[in-house]
Amino acid sequence: MTTKCALSDARTLLFVPGLQSERFGKALRSGTDAVIVDLEDSVAPDQKAAARDAIAAAWTTLLAADVPVLVRINAAGSAHSEADLAWLSALRPPAGVMVPKAESAAGLAAVRGHLPGVPIVPIIESAAGYVALREIAAAPGVVRLAVGHIDFMADTGIQCSVDERELAPLRFAVAMATRVQGLAPAIDGVTTALDDDVRLAADTRRAVSFGFGGKLCIHPKQVSPVLLALTPAGDEVAWARRVVAADLAAAGAATQVDGRMVDAPVVLQARRILARVRS
């Protein structure tokens, strides 16, 4: 599997603070599909250079792992962004670069200029990013979008209910931009409740309902519950297999399964369910 494919297929993407190199190994062994080494929110402004040094010291080990490793740099135009990009461009390329607070294609072009060929995952977490979503999704190098709903709430002043229904327009817009540009399924934001697997599962199922294919995690213990919630239930899988089998038997003509008509859109839905089944 190529790096781009591995990143495009990642269901769980686990953050690990760039300054805490003692946690790198645990993150890589957590069972996550990808690890994001963070230079942004988890690193204090006066510790950015130290975090870059810590990551560089472990870089060979990080990239030797079977798990794709991304780097979340600081936001374009910030005091630390240029230093991040200059530093990262001198290293062997990571599996991807995550760009926080993405608000324009021009900001992503600057990233691509330093890191040509490295897949880009912009995070939509501001009103400006929401308005520029179409151009961000279409920017060269972008492989999938991520939602940063906590920063989005802080930026917009939106106060959410437990089910975050107020953010449905944001997630819907990200899903539509993903579809229009043919990107890999989007990645939903973090669940901050570390000891609430019920909340974590509900948040993950909501992401699936919007067509998202992955979720950001902030602790290794979130990885397994997220993977479980992203996996379709047995009855869904059984139904999807019956639909696909009936479609093959009917040679693409409309048919029936469980007393309901099956045509091309239903078959597409079934195939998408089966695509979420992993060994």
Secondary structure, 3 states (H helix, E strand, C coil): CCHHHHHHHCCEEEEEECCCHHHHHHHHCCCCCEEEEECCCCCCHHHHHHHHHHHHHCHHHHHHCCCCEEEECCCCCCCCHHHHHHHHHCCCCCCEEEECCCCCHHHHHHHHHHCCCCCEEEEECCHHHHHCHHHHHHCCCECCCEECHHHHHHHHCCCCCCCCHHHHHHHHHHHHHHHHHCCCCCEECCCCCCCCHHHHHHHHHHHHHCCCCEEEECCHHHHHHHHHHHCCCHHHHHHHHHHHHHHHHCCCCCEEECCEEECHHHHHHHHHHHHCCCC
